[in-house]
Amino acid sequence: MQLEFEVKLKKFIADNKINAEHLSFSQSCHSVAEAALAANVSEEDFVKNICMIDNNGNLIVAIVKGEDRASTSQVAKVLGIERPRIATPEEILEKTGYPCGGTPSFGYAGIFLVDERVMEKQIVYSGGGSQNSLVKISPDELVTANKGRIAKIRK
């Protein structure tokens, strides 16, 4: 199953001509600490995709640096909506097509918000479709790939 998710993401990257590198590892990349160890880079080079659900059942993906925390109240303020809630692992799989812990920053329908601090980096690492894979991408390319909006969404 894990390979199936990675293949789907690699196809999306190729079909949409996204300038990104897909990396697969034998060890888990579920947490930022594990992913940094696997990729042999700093934890500061990672982004997290925090999936939220609004009152209408829409998926919102808050993309923040690995050391930051996404704020549901900031997300609500930016979008002018009621405060969203954090999605369950089942909802994440259903809405993104990817498992929790491997969810990429693009490749599915949703409202994408990228925290402004992510844009300070030259390269970031994001979920690669499974708990054992990552995507290496520039923040500019990431925003282009997910048609995201840059805003302050961290706590």
Backbone hydrogen bonds in HBPLUS format (Angstrom, degrees):
<---DONOR---> <-ACCEPTOR-->    atom                        ^
c    i                          cat <-CA-CA->   ^        H-A-AA   ^      H-
h    n   atom  resd res      DA  || num        DHA   H-A  angle D-A-AA Bond
n    s   type  num  typ     dist DA aas  dist angle  dist       angle   num
A0004-GLU N   A0001-MET O   3.00 MM   3  5.10 117.5  2.40  98.7 114.5     1
A0005-PHE N   A0001-MET O   3.24 MM   4  6.70 149.8  2.33 154.1 161.1     2
A0006-GLU N   A0002-GLN O   3.22 MM   4  6.59 158.3  2.27 149.2 155.0     3
A0007-VAL N   A0003-LEU O   2.84 MM   4  6.08 161.5  1.87 157.9 162.8     4
A0008-LYS N   A0004-GLU O   3.02 MM   4  6.22 158.2  2.07 145.1 150.8     5
A0009-LEU N   A0005-PHE O   3.08 MM   4  6.36 158.4  2.13 147.3 152.4     6
A0010-LYS N   A0006-GLU O   2.89 MM   4  6.12 164.3  1.91 154.3 159.0     7
A0011-LYS N   A0007-VAL O   2.95 MM   4  6.12 156.1  2.01 148.9 155.1     8
A0012-PHE N   A0008-LYS O   3.05 MM   4  6.33 154.1  2.12 143.9 150.9     9
A0013-ILE N   A0009-LEU O   2.92 MM   4  6.21 161.4  1.96 155.7 160.2    10
A0014-ALA N   A0010-LYS O   2.97 MM   4  6.20 162.9  2.00 149.0 153.4    11
A0015-ASP N   A0011-LYS O   2.75 MM   4  5.86 174.0  1.75 158.9 161.1    12
A0016-ASN N   A0012-PHE O   3.01 MM   4  5.95 149.5  2.10 143.9 150.8    13
A0018-ILE N   A0013-ILE O   2.98 MM   5  5.05 165.0  2.00 149.7 152.8    14
A0017-LYS N   A0014-ALA O   3.14 MM   3  5.05 163.5  2.17 105.4 109.6    15
A0020-ALA N   A0018-ILE O   2.95 MM   2  5.69 118.9  2.33 112.1  95.2    16
A0021-GLU N   A0136-LYS O   2.92 MM 115  5.04 163.5  1.95 146.2 151.7    17
A0136-LYS N   A0021-GLU O   2.80 MM 115  5.04 165.8  1.82 151.7 156.3    18
A0023-LEU N   A0134-LEU O   2.79 MM 111  5.14 175.8  1.79 155.7 156.7    19
A0134-LEU N   A0023-LEU O   2.82 MM 111  5.14 154.8  1.88 146.7 155.2    20
A0025-PHE N   A0132-ASN O   2.74 MM 107  5.27 157.3  1.79 171.3 170.0    21
A0029-CYS N   A0131-GLN O   2.45 MM 102  5.21 157.7  1.49 170.6 168.2    22
A0035-ALA N   A0031-SER O   2.91 MM   4  6.11 163.9  1.93 154.7 159.6    23
A0036-ALA N   A0032-VAL O   2.88 MM   4  6.03 158.2  1.93 152.0 157.4    24
A0037-LEU N   A0033-ALA O   3.15 MM   4  6.33 156.5  2.21 144.3 150.2    25
A0038-ALA N   A0034-GLU O   2.95 MM   4  6.21 160.8  1.98 150.7 156.0    26
A0039-ALA N   A0035-ALA O   2.91 MM   4  6.07 165.4  1.93 154.6 157.9    27
A0040-ASN N   A0036-ALA O   2.84 MM   4  5.60 118.3  2.22 134.0 148.4    28
A0041-VAL N   A0036-ALA O   3.12 MM   5  5.15 151.5  2.21 137.9 145.4    29
A0045-ASP N   A0042-SER O   3.01 MM   3  5.56 166.6  2.03 117.0 120.8    30
A0046-PHE N   A0043-GLU O   3.31 MM   3  5.79 159.8  2.36 117.6 117.9    31
A0125-TYR N   A0045-ASP O   2.83 MM  80  6.16 141.4  1.98 148.5 159.7    32
A0066-GLY N   A0046-PHE O   2.66 MM  20  4.92 146.9  1.77 139.2 132.5    33
A0047-VAL N   A0125-TYR O   2.93 MM  78  6.14 153.9  2.00 168.9 164.0    34
A0048-LYS N   A0064-VAL O   2.70 MM  16  5.45 159.1  1.75 161.7 169.3    35
A0064-VAL N   A0048-LYS O   3.07 MM  16  5.45 149.9  2.17 148.0 155.2    36
A0050-ILE N   A0062-ALA O   2.83 MM  12  5.00 172.1  1.83 150.3 147.6    37
A0062-ALA N   A0050-ILE O   2.89 MM  12  5.00 171.8  1.89 145.9 144.1    38
A0087-ALA N   A0051-CYS O   2.91 MM  36  5.53 177.3  1.91 133.3 134.0    39
A0052-MET N   A0060-ILE O   2.74 MM   8  5.00 159.2  1.78 158.6 163.4    40
A0060-ILE N   A0052-MET O   2.85 MM   8  5.00 163.0  1.88 142.9 143.7    41
A0053-ILE N   A0085-ARG O   2.76 MM  32  5.43 153.7  1.83 153.9 163.1    42
A0085-ARG N   A0053-ILE O   3.01 MM  32  5.43 160.8  2.05 149.7 149.1    43
A0054-ASP N   A0058-ASN O   3.04 MM   4  5.42 155.7  2.10 144.3 151.8    44
A0057-GLY N   A0054-ASP O   2.94 MM   3  5.34 163.8  1.97 119.8 122.3    45
A0111-ILE N   A0059-LEU O   2.95 MM  52  6.27 161.7  1.98 145.7 151.4    46
A0061-VAL N   A0111-ILE O   2.74 MM  50  6.06 165.0  1.76 158.7 162.4    47
A0113-LEU N   A0061-VAL O   2.90 MM  52  6.14 172.0  1.90 163.4 163.3    48
A0063-ILE N   A0113-LEU O   2.79 MM  50  6.06 170.8  1.80 169.4 172.5    49
A0115-ASP N   A0063-ILE O   2.85 MM  52  6.04 179.2  1.85 169.4 169.2    50
A0068-ASP N   A0065-LYS O   2.90 MM   3  5.29 152.3  1.98 115.1 124.3    51
A0155-LYS N   A0069-ARG O   2.79 MM  86  5.65 148.8  1.88 156.3 162.1    52
A0071-SER N   A0153-ILE O   2.78 MM  82  5.69 164.5  1.81 162.2 157.7    53
A0075-VAL N   A0071-SER O   2.98 MM   4  6.23 161.7  2.02 151.2 156.3    54
A0076-ALA N   A0072-THR O   2.95 MM   4  6.12 158.5  2.00 143.0 148.9    55
A0077-LYS N   A0073-SER O   2.98 MM   4  6.16 156.9  2.03 143.1 149.2    56
A0078-VAL N   A0074-GLN O   2.88 MM   4  6.14 164.4  1.91 156.0 159.4    57
A0079-LEU N   A0075-VAL O   2.99 MM   4  6.18 161.1  2.03 152.4 157.2    58
A0080-GLY N   A0076-ALA O   2.75 MM   4  5.62 120.0  2.11 140.1 155.6    59
A0081-ILE N   A0076-ALA O   3.02 MM   5  4.93 156.7  2.07 136.0 141.9    60
A0080-GLY N   A0077-LYS O   3.33 MM   3  5.04 140.1  2.50  90.4 101.5    61
A0092-ILE N   A0088-THR O   2.90 MM   4  6.19 156.7  1.95 157.3 164.6    62
A0093-LEU N   A0089-PRO O   3.11 MM   4  6.34 164.6  2.13 147.1 149.8    63
A0094-GLU N   A0090-GLU O   2.95 MM   4  6.15 163.7  1.98 148.1 153.3    64
A0095-LYS N   A0091-GLU O   2.77 MM   4  5.83 167.0  1.79 154.7 157.7    65
A0096-THR N   A0092-ILE O   2.86 MM   4  5.70 157.1  1.91 148.7 155.0    66
A0097-GLY N   A0093-LEU O   2.83 MM   4  4.88 140.2  1.99 124.8 136.1    67
A0102-GLY N   A0099-PRO O   3.07 MM   3  5.64 155.3  2.13 135.7 137.2    68
A0129-GLY N   A0102-GLY O   2.67 MM  27  4.65 138.5  1.84 149.6 151.7    69
A0149-ARG N   A0112-PHE O   2.99 MM  37  6.37 150.6  2.08 141.8 148.7    70
A0114-VAL N   A0149-ARG O   2.81 MM  35  5.95 165.4  1.83 146.4 151.1    71
A0151-ALA N   A0114-VAL O   2.98 MM  37  6.19 155.5  2.05 145.3 151.6    72
A0118-VAL N   A0115-ASP O   2.96 MM   3  5.64 148.7  2.06 119.5 127.9    73
A0116-GLU N   A0151-ALA O   3.12 MM  35  5.43 130.8  2.37 117.8 125.8    74
A0119-MET N   A0116-GLU O   3.14 MM   3  5.46 135.0  2.35 103.8 114.6    75
A0120-GLU N   A0117-ARG O   3.17 MM   3  5.41 160.2  2.21 105.7 111.8    76
A0121-LYS N   A0118-VAL O   3.23 MM   3  5.96 166.5  2.25 119.3 123.0    77
A0124-VAL N   A0137-ILE O   2.75 MM  13  5.55 166.5  1.77 160.3 163.7    78
A0137-ILE N   A0124-VAL O   2.94 MM  13  5.55 166.6  1.95 162.8 167.3    79
A0126-SER N   A0135-VAL O   2.86 MM   9  5.14 153.8  1.93 143.3 152.1    80
A0135-VAL N   A0126-SER O   2.85 MM   9  5.14 150.8  1.93 137.2 142.7    81
A0128-GLY N   A0133-SER O   2.99 MM   5  4.54 134.3  2.20 124.5 112.1    82
A0133-SER N   A0130-SER O   3.42 MM   3  5.50 157.7  2.47 113.7 110.4    83
A0142-LEU N   A0138-SER O   2.94 MM   4  6.21 154.7  2.00 153.6 161.7    84
A0143-VAL N   A0139-PRO O   2.98 MM   4  6.24 159.6  2.02 152.3 155.9    85
A0144-THR N   A0140-ASP O   3.03 MM   4  6.29 151.3  2.12 143.0 151.4    86
A0145-ALA N   A0141-GLU O   2.79 MM   4  6.00 158.1  1.84 150.3 156.5    87
A0146-ASN N   A0142-LEU O   3.03 MM   4  6.29 151.7  2.11 150.0 156.2    88
A0147-LYS N   A0143-VAL O   2.88 MM   4  5.50 112.0  2.35 133.8 147.5    89
A0148-GLY N   A0143-VAL O   3.11 MM   5  4.92 143.1  2.25 130.9 139.5    90
